[in-house]
Structure formats: structure tokens, C-alpha cells
């Protein structure tokens, strides 16, 4: 099982929206690297749901419910289906991520503009530790 980080502006589509909807199509990603990560996702993979914009914090854990399918007509872009798993007990802020040396190589911190990025197993463990109140 792999781990991922999915960014969304909470004013556009936030964690509460995903919980309310029960699932959503993670579509509209128009970056080649992010699309490559979407293609690599498998059913059952887990993802941190990260509020970008003013919040700048991971707030929940989602599960990949369906693998990639075409998003648009040209075949370059894909989407996956995401369902909510559980909220984090405590949001993990961007500042907390940057402050923890164990996360220094985390893809999201190195390529902050990507809306989808992988999270390594050891990074995942650190992030869950940071979410403990």
C-alpha cells in the first residue's frame, strides 16, 4: 500500500465536503508529474487530505477507491476516486512539517506546487505522529 498527499483549497472542496459526499472524483489535475502520481495509485492506498491556501494543514486521511481513468479527451490527464477515511485528531500544519527534520525530503516540501505527491512509509509514520494531540 502506498501513501499520498492530495491538496485542495478548502473554499473550493474541503475535507468537510468529502465527508458529506462520501466520495469524490479527484479530477482537474493538469500537471504531468501529479498526473503520473495519480496513475500510480492503487485501490486501498491512503492519502493525506491537505487544505492549501490559508489553512496549510493536513486535516484528514482518505482512501483511493478507484484507480485512474481518463479525465478529458486528449488522454494526458486522469482522475481517481477518493473516499474519506477519518479526520486527523490534530491538523498537521505546513509549519510543523517543515520544522521536523525527518520530513526534509518529503516530495510536497521539495515541490510545493504539486497538488498530488507521494509520501514515503517513514514520512507517513511521522505525519501520523504529528497528528496526535
C-alpha positions as CSV (number, residue, x, y, z in Angstrom):
1,X,0.0,0.0,0.0
2,X,1.3,3.4,-1.0
3,X,0.7,6.8,0.7
4,X,-0.1,10.1,-1.0
5,X,-0.8,13.7,-0.3
6,X,-3.8,15.4,-2.0
7,X,-4.0,19.2,-1.8
8,X,-7.3,21.1,-2.2
9,X,-8.4,24.7,-1.4
10,X,-10.9,24.3,1.4
11,X,-13.1,27.0,-0.1
12,X,-13.3,25.0,-3.3
13,X,-13.5,21.5,-1.9
14,X,-12.5,20.7,1.6
15,X,-12.4,17.8,4.0
16,X,-16.0,18.5,5.1
17,X,-17.2,18.3,1.5
18,X,-15.6,14.9,1.1
19,X,-17.1,13.6,4.3
20,X,-20.5,15.0,3.2
21,X,-20.3,13.5,-0.3
22,X,-18.9,10.1,0.9
23,X,-16.6,10.1,-2.2
24,X,-15.4,12.3,-5.0
25,X,-13.6,12.2,-8.3
26,X,-10.2,13.7,-7.9
27,X,-10.1,15.4,-11.2
28,X,-8.9,18.6,-12.9
29,X,-5.2,17.9,-12.2
30,X,-3.2,19.4,-15.1
31,X,0.4,18.8,-14.2
32,X,2.3,16.0,-15.7
33,X,4.1,14.9,-12.5
34,X,0.9,15.0,-10.5
35,X,-0.9,13.0,-13.2
36,X,1.8,10.4,-13.1
37,X,1.3,10.0,-9.4
38,X,-2.5,9.7,-9.9
39,X,-1.8,6.9,-12.4
40,X,0.4,5.1,-9.8
41,X,-2.4,5.0,-7.2
42,X,-4.0,1.7,-6.3
43,X,-7.3,0.9,-4.6
44,X,-6.7,0.9,-0.9
45,X,-3.8,3.4,-1.0
46,X,-4.1,6.1,1.7
47,X,-3.8,9.8,1.2
48,X,-3.5,12.8,3.5
49,X,-6.1,15.4,2.6
50,X,-4.3,18.7,2.8
51,X,-6.0,22.1,2.9
52,X,-3.9,24.5,0.9
53,X,-4.5,28.3,0.8
54,X,-4.9,29.9,4.2
55,X,-5.1,26.7,6.3
56,X,-2.0,25.0,5.1
57,X,-2.5,21.8,7.0
58,X,-3.3,18.1,6.6
59,X,-6.7,17.5,8.1
60,X,-7.8,14.0,7.2
61,X,-7.0,10.6,5.7
62,X,-8.7,9.5,2.6
63,X,-8.6,6.2,0.7
64,X,-8.2,5.6,-3.0
65,X,-11.4,3.9,-4.0
66,X,-10.9,3.6,-7.8
67,X,-7.8,3.7,-9.9
68,X,-7.1,6.2,-12.7
69,X,-9.4,6.8,-15.6
70,X,-9.3,9.4,-18.3
71,X,-10.1,13.0,-17.4
72,X,-10.7,14.8,-20.6
73,X,-10.5,13.9,-24.3
74,X,-6.7,14.0,-25.0
75,X,-5.6,11.1,-22.8
76,X,-2.9,13.1,-20.9
77,X,-4.9,13.6,-17.8
78,X,-6.5,11.2,-15.3
79,X,-8.6,11.2,-12.2
80,X,-9.1,8.8,-9.3
81,X,-12.0,8.3,-6.9
82,X,-11.3,9.2,-3.3
83,X,-13.3,8.4,-0.2
84,X,-12.9,9.8,3.4
85,X,-11.4,7.5,6.0
86,X,-11.0,9.6,9.1
87,X,-10.1,13.1,10.2
88,X,-6.8,13.6,11.8
89,X,-7.0,14.1,15.6
90,X,-5.0,17.3,15.2
91,X,-4.2,19.0,11.9
92,X,-0.6,18.8,10.8
93,X,0.4,22.3,9.7
94,X,2.9,23.1,6.9
95,X,5.0,24.8,9.6
96,X,5.1,21.6,11.7
97,X,6.1,19.6,8.6
98,X,8.9,22.0,7.7
99,X,10.1,22.0,11.3
100,X,10.5,18.3,11.5
101,X,13.9,17.2,10.1
102,X,12.5,13.7,9.4
103,X,10.4,15.2,6.7
104,X,13.1,17.2,4.9
105,X,13.0,15.0,1.8
106,X,9.2,14.8,1.6
107,X,8.1,15.4,-2.0
108,X,5.5,18.0,-1.0
109,X,8.1,20.1,0.7
110,X,10.5,19.9,-2.2
111,X,7.9,20.5,-4.9
112,X,5.3,22.6,-3.1
113,X,3.3,23.5,-6.2
114,X,2.2,19.9,-6.9
115,X,-1.4,19.1,-5.9
116,X,-0.6,15.4,-5.7
117,X,2.6,13.9,-4.3
118,X,3.9,10.6,-2.8
119,X,4.5,10.2,0.9
120,X,7.1,7.5,2.0
121,X,6.3,5.0,4.7
122,X,8.6,6.6,7.2
123,X,7.2,10.1,6.4
124,X,3.7,8.7,6.8
125,X,4.5,7.4,10.2
126,X,6.0,10.8,11.2
127,X,2.9,12.7,9.9
128,X,0.6,10.4,11.9
129,X,2.8,11.0,15.0
130,X,2.5,14.8,14.5
131,X,-1.4,14.4,14.3
132,X,-1.5,13.0,17.9
133,X,-2.9,15.7,20.2
